[in-house]
C-alpha cells in the first residue's frame, strides 16, 4: 500500500446545498431544459414547446433551477431568454448522456 491520502473535506452544509440542487435537477423536463440551454439561449415558450408543457409550468421549472444558480435570464422586450450560468452543468449532463442516452443503459 502507498502513502495515506487525505480524507475528502466534510462540509455538511455544502452537501445539503448540493443535495437540494441535485434534487431540483432530478426531473426529466428539467434535465431536457439543461440539455437545450447548454446549446444556447431559449425563451420560456421555446422550452415549454419542446417539453410539451404549458408556459407556466416551464416557468416554474426554470424558477427552481435559477434559484440554484443554474441559469440566468435576460429580458429583451417582451421575451425573456434563459441561459446557463453554472458551467458544471455540462459535466453533469455529459455523465447523464453517456450513461442514459448513448445506448449504454442496461436493458
Secondary structure, 3 states (H helix, E strand, C coil): CCCCCCCCCCCHHHHHHHHHHHHHHCCHHHHHHHHHHCCCCEEHHHHHHHHCCCHHHHHHHHHHHHHCCCEEEEEECCEEEEEECCCCHHHHHHHHHHHHHCCCCCC
